[in-house]
Amino acid sequence: MSVELQVRGLRAGYGPVEVLHGVDLDVPTGRISAVLGPNGAGKTTLLRTLAGLITPAGGTVRWRGRDVTRRLAYRRARDGLLLVPDEGGVFADLTVADNVAVFAAGRPAETAFAAVVEAFPVLGERRDQLAGTLSGGEQQMLALSRALARPFRLLLIDELSRGLAAPLVTQLYRVLTGLAESTDAAIVLVEQDSAAVLPIARVVYMLRRGAVVFAGEPADLPSGGGSGYALSSRSGTS
């Protein structure tokens, strides 16, 4: 299993407040990696730093073997990094079709929209509706559609299931699994609900207070989510 993204000793935060304290990750290519942890663990900060929205205070980020620690966010996006944030993942004042056209980033809009509707038929029915008027679940479908509208190498998703009913979460995860199986890309999925994400994850990281306290396969995660366990040795991803 090859490594798409390698993170070593990552420290980052906001101003003088450090949130991440020496985080190490190995994100495999063509697989879903889950990052779990309670509120305040540093999960969102981690994704924002990987996306280039936060400049790290220390450590290195290597993407496909290249050091991108200081690479600007728009350059990472241009190279194929997509971030689906936990909030504000759609353009509320644009229609569903216009959102997809923006996500497509130059790809023929109708081709992109067809791929989106194949995964989420309800968005075809909402084509001319403003995104801000969609239900919460429909907005999450639309936010995830950026990964269907254009090719990507690395997909970072923050709390996709938050506030959604279980059947809808299952549908969204089914699309993610299909993406992982059909592309040679890497997906990093941040969640609090370990029960929902573990069945589709190949590698799991548990964050607690800005540090990795578990790294390994889902089957090896200690009962109770691992939040009370210190990481004594890292499980390899190869």
URHU-V810630 format. One record per helix or strand of 2 or more residues. SS is the DSSP state (hx for helix, st for strand). FROM is the first residue (numbers start at 1). TO is the last residue. If there is no record, write none. Layout:
# URHU-V810630
((SS | FROM | TO) (SS | FROM | TO))
This chain:
# URHU-V810630
((st | 3 | 14) (st | 17 | 28) (st | 32 | 36) (hx | 43 | 50) (st | 58 | 63) (st | 66 | 67) (hx | 73 | 78) (st | 81 | 84) (hx | 96 | 104) (hx | 109 | 119) (hx | 121 | 125) (hx | 131 | 133) (hx | 136 | 144) (hx | 146 | 149) (st | 154 | 158) (hx | 166 | 182) (st | 186 | 191) (hx | 194 | 200) (st | 203 | 208) (st | 211 | 216) (hx | 218 | 220))
